[in-house]
Amino acid sequence: MEEKRKLTRREFLRVSALATAGVAITACTKQTPVATPVPATAVPKTAEVSKATEVPPAPTATPKPTEPTATPEPVAQFKEAPMLQKLVEAGSLPPVDERLPLNPYIVDVAESIGKYGGNWRRGFNGVSDRWGPTKLNDRTLAWFDRNLVMKPKLLESWEVSADTKTWTFHLRKGVKFSDGEPLTSEHFKWFYEYQVKNTDLTPTPPQSHAVRNKDGSWTICEMEFPDDYTVVFKFALPKPMLFYEGGGTRSINGWLTPGYYMKQWHMDLVDDKAALEAKVKEAGFDSWVTYFNDNRNRFDLNPDRPQITPWLMKGSMAEERFVMERNPYYYATDAEGNQVPYIDTVTHRLFENVEMLNMWIINGEIDYQYRHLSFGNYTLYKENETNGDYRVLLGISAGHQALQLNLSCKNPQLSEFFNTRDVRIAISHAINRDEINELAWNGMLKPRQYSPLPMSPNYYPKLSNAYIEYDPDKANQLLDAAGYDKKGADGIRLHKDGSTPISFIVEGTAETGTPDEDSVQLVCQYLQAVGIKATYKYFERSLYTEHYSANEIEGAYWGGDRTVLPLVPGAIIFRGVQPDRPWCPGFGFYYNNPEDANAVKPPDGHFIWKIWDIWDNQVSLEPDQEKQNKLFEGILDIWAEELPMIGILGEMPAPTVAKNGFRNVLEGYPNDDTTGDEQFLQSESFFWDEPEKHTA
């Protein structure tokens, strides 16, 4: 019998070192790397246009044939998958040279040029888990190489004016949508004219196309389209972080829309408005706006919508198994001219609970996956490597174990309680992080507040270590001094009016028996010990989403990621505008749109106003990387002082299961939402050593 094997501290240190070295970004020192600049906080330099693959020159002389010969077939410049070649031979698909742009995007392969064919199996837990399949697809305008340098992808290059107010995009010539229609600047124009500027579809302008003024209002950019392959953005204020704030790296649609298809669902563009209204009603939607935004324009709900992604939906996410198939018009190849993706199909299989997914893993029925895997199950995964014919790849998770108290809570008494700084600090001191680490995580995590990881250029120990000492006596003193010194007969503290006990629900998606659920239950016990009643309640992801989206949530145990390159997604958690980490969802709704039905205006003098001011008027306007990082420390200082979210543990080893023979995947990279988690190395580059053995 194989000996049970846990991750040792030596292995943990090895993985930490791999993660730090593998991404080639600065740990602790904040110096700009010499070889490759970290692009997360700097204006991307004008991207160089790589040379198109050259056609071999013709022979210098052609011998005169003695007899007539047949005209030779033209030699294809690019190569394609056998499944597509069959369609070409059948006359149902144009040749690969006609489907690819003149200068394709060259995908970086982690190990080697791949082989065509096969199927990739992974698990998902329902329609609410759409972000798993999404991350296979949502690298569009630009993406990162293995050194985290951002490079053009759909775009061929870009230019930025010295004041960063004007951005010029140059498109790859010959890119096509999945239905074969050419992609041009017209599709960027359609998105701008009929979606961005339409206040019904877009009540708040997207940050890709607007700047926020000092008074909190938004100004939409001006746009020009000089020719079919040039797109110009002109902003009223400097916009050095266009790609980062606007989702230029992770986006399914990439700021463009196939208007020739989507116009049939746009009320301003249809002739028969009654007919569209009937379709909307028949589909079960209350308006054409929600039908357009939440169904017809979604890749996961409308497989008929033309796409530019590597994978296309075949079927519905509501099914037990749904399949994604290679896009025959995908605009990328490897360095040898082979169109990617290499793998033919991806099959997503519905699981009811994590135990079912784990059973599939140890039975060898999952080919490559990090999502929904827990480090708490590392021993289980490791013990069954041989049986399941897979290997466990370890990285570092950017996520944290953390408690969110909703500072925008609709309950006025809880809102007052949560917004008291000393209450948050007291709760932090009441939590025994070392004990949680040992009992739930075998001591393999690190006590810390939610903050950038040590490998991040924004690492800030002042925040990481703020108020993490276990000191229940100090917690009680702070709570008493804050005016919550009265208790009921059960020992639970009372609100200041003395009428009701301090009690709230902590929502989350951690299931019974998981280390995450064990952790939050321990947190609730520690709070009980200092007179605060917190009760954990599990919710399925869709219900959890419904609650925070309506600001109908008191507290949450959801953690926080985006800590490798926090500025890339616009520091959305640090600014309080990412509602699924609900430390202030109502405030975030107000920031984006004060007229939002669920918006809550922060009280005058609240520290979040200062966070927004630093971001809007300093960080987001500064083009210099080092200065930008320094300005961002102003926000981290506020976090270290105010503790908006109560972090518990972080720097967790992150296991990814990879079937033996599944290639172009590497160990040691940090898993973070910003960089697509396990899809960082680009799913279209993955392949099978023996694809013929993996067709089901």
Disulfide bonds with the S-S distance in Angstrom:
none
